Amino acid sequence: MRFLLSCLLLTPFLARAEAAGQGWWMTEPIRWVQTNLRETDAALDPVRHADQLADMRANVVLMGMGGICAYYPTHVEFHYPSPYLPAGRDMFGDFLREAHARRIRVVGRYDLSKTPKPVYDAHPEWFFRKADGSPVIYNGLYSTCINGGYYRGQAMKILAEGLERYDVDGLFFNMFGNQSTDYSGNPVGLCHCDSCRDRYRRHSGRDIPDRPDDDYRALMSTCAREVSKEIGALIRRIRPQAGYFNYMQDLTDGIMSESNTEVRRPLPLWPLSASDNVNRARNSEPEKMAIDLNMQFVDYWWRFATVPREEIATRMWQQLANGGALTFEVNGTLDLQDRQAYETAKPIFRWAAVNEQYFAGQRSAARVLLLGDAGSREIDEASYRGVFRLLTEEHIPFAVCDNMRWLGSRDFDLVIATDGAPARLREYVERGGRTLLLGARPPEFDVRRVIRSVPDLKGYVRVRDHKLYPSLRDTDLLMINGPFTELEGDGTRSLSLVPPSMIGPPEKIHVDMRDTTTPGVVSSAIGQGLVTWVPWDLGALYYRHSLPAHAGLFRDLVTALYPERQVKTDAHPLIELTFMEQGRRRLLHLVNLSGHSQTGYFAPVPMRNIRISVAGEYRRARTVRAPGALSLRVEGARTVFTVPLLRDYELVVLE
Ligand SMILES: [Zn+2]
């Protein structure tokens, strides 16, 4: 009876997803909890687990299903139930029924990258083989190879059993493909199994190298795609309504990422991590959901120690503000020894559930694009992050895209590229687009003749015309450190290079300083459009030093290319602002980042009376977090209003 009741309850929301021709992950507000179950958790109480999830108003749970160990009594050869699964019990099946009865979707997690020893003993040829011929063993588990018979054959039998027996809402795959290090960070090298050696030889004509080269990376990517495609087809065939999730971008339904920490990672922290991951995913692949897993732990060694509460909360607000799934991850069950992150997540999940109408079907309405790793190129992370921060602090709503598929389908008022730019960007410019290039690396299309590049210049640029740079009225010099590309042109009417000069002793400081005509910035008309190129690394300099002069230069260059901003505000730079569309209404999200400093995250400082003007004429505006109607007025083609109070997060609904 309970099962029948659950089917009836589920019907309306399943029907909604089907009617839209999209999976549930695109049409429903997602509140996603990952419980990374241990083998001992196979004995968990399914009712208690489902009750805990329902209590926090989670509506999707990603949890252990099979692979390294199964949480159900499996009958497929070389797949073993957890030794802690009580005899005669089907924990996964029982839980699935309890979850569905509470309208919680279940995404089963499989890890196919490792198996217990008996599989290795029976089929050593299925496994990763190090250069010396030995297998990779970690805590008694043997690493499989993406090109071996486990991934290519046995795994499909394992998955088919799970999919046929359980009405799961999706499957997720951890550690997909051959990993080059183990959990402790020890390098294991490349796989030298017969399959890998054959394939690499056919692909490149050579033996497996000591370190991955371009051929090897390309081959491994192809291999992972082959298996990923096969798994995708299996899921579609057996459970057409189920979603397919792993860390690969294509062939899947969701783009998975993690907002996480690692103790050896260099500082500064990246407090915009969840915004970065979700913005990039939603705008690179708009037809897929961004699921940025909010990892509660500090690092692998301390899976039970949580990061600061406000870091967890900040990631959550950023996920909602950028149109992604709201997420929270724990190791083990929700009966935690460190409950700080869980207790932080609960009220936010509950609040998002009460207001769930706003958190489905959002799309970025930003008019500015920041290019990520578009094309085949990889860009410098510091350059990218510096510009990400500048746009955020300037309250310019922006989309991040890792490809050029937006060309011809989505219009932008300004495109910003850091560390070079792909050749196809020229098409956008020729049609009248405006582009700001930041970095010494020349774009893949002609903007200005390059005379030479120097890898590390320690000098300045001089402001020659302050009328062009109103934000720089109190300085004539901006520091440059890092690569510089000397371009043809005359810098004496805007910014010009001041090359290195003497730095000491004080009696000698810069007494030999000289000016040049070498431009510190150039602009070129191409077709109907305009390109401005700063041939030094403004983004990376801002990321490392946060100099207001660099921010001022960025502001003035953006204003020259994009004078009528979508959003104008007097908000503090540590208020993050995104502008989204949801059907006919617009959603302006404000995330208060003022609680972050150094390596700490504290409660944000409340901000009051934030004045905002947005392009477009709206008749009604209201706040949702601190509920209230806002009085607004229309001036020109803009709508002006004041947000009276921002504590941690606010959502302004414009209609
Ligand atoms: Zn192999």
Boltz pocket constraint, residues with backbone or C-beta under 6 A from the ligand:
constraints:
  - pocket:
      binder: B
      contacts: [[A, 127], [A, 128], [A, 129], [A, 145], [A, 146], [A, 147], [A, 148], [A, 191], [A, 192], [A, 193], [A, 194], [A, 195], [A, 196], [A, 197]]
      max_distance: 6.0
